[in-house]
Amino acid sequence: YDTVIIGSRTYMGKIVAQSFLEKNWNRLKSKRVFLFAVGLVPADSEEGRKTYEVIPEEIRNSIKYIKFPGRINMVRLNFFEKIIVKARSEVNVDKGDKKNIYPLLEMIKSSNTKATSLLNKSQ
């Protein structure tokens, strides 16, 4: 494959797939890599920028990145996570929408004509 799309949640200020990117960067750096993250903190906020900037600069300079709004599933959280969420007043937040993926699809289309033909067939 010449294009790799990696999706990740953000958790406690970190993009969870960061460790995967770092471990596999020697294999990935010759490919077109798209990273999307899902979380409640907006990408353009200070906290959102810091989350992305933790990724090593070499990787950041070589990938395309986009962040989607997410949701909180209180049932899946442990006791301490629930306390943190309640302290931030984010209980029952759901900003997820399937339409949020369209900017990522456009990003992929605009960078690769092969991907464009495949994506157009899937829509």
C-alpha positions, 0 to 999 in steps of 0.5 A, a space after each residue: 500500500 502507498 497510503 495508510 489511514 490511521 484512526 485514533 481516540 484521544 485520551 488524557 491529552 494524548 493521541 493513542 495511536 502515537 506510539 504505533 506511529 513512532 514504533 512503525 515510522 521506519 515502515 510508514 515514512 515512505 507512504 502517504 499517512 493520514 491520521 485522524 483523531 477523535 476527541 472532545 477537545 477541539 483541535 484548534 484549542 491550546 490543549 488540542 494543539 499540545 496533544 498533536 505537538 507531542 507527536 515527534 516533529 519528523 512525523 508531524 511534518 510528513 503526515 496529514 492530520 485532522 481531528 473529529 469531535 467525539 463523545 463520552 460513553 460514561 458506561 465504559 469509564 472507570 471510577 476515576 475517569 468518571 470523576 474527571 469527566 464530571 469535574 469538567 462538566 462533560 457528562 453525556 456529551 456526544 459530538 460524533 456525526 458520520 458527516 464529520 469524516 467528509 473533510 478527511 475523504 476530501 483530503 485523501 481525494 486531493 492527494 491521490 488520484 487512485 484513492 479518488 476513484 476508489 472513494 467515488 465508487 464507495 459513495 
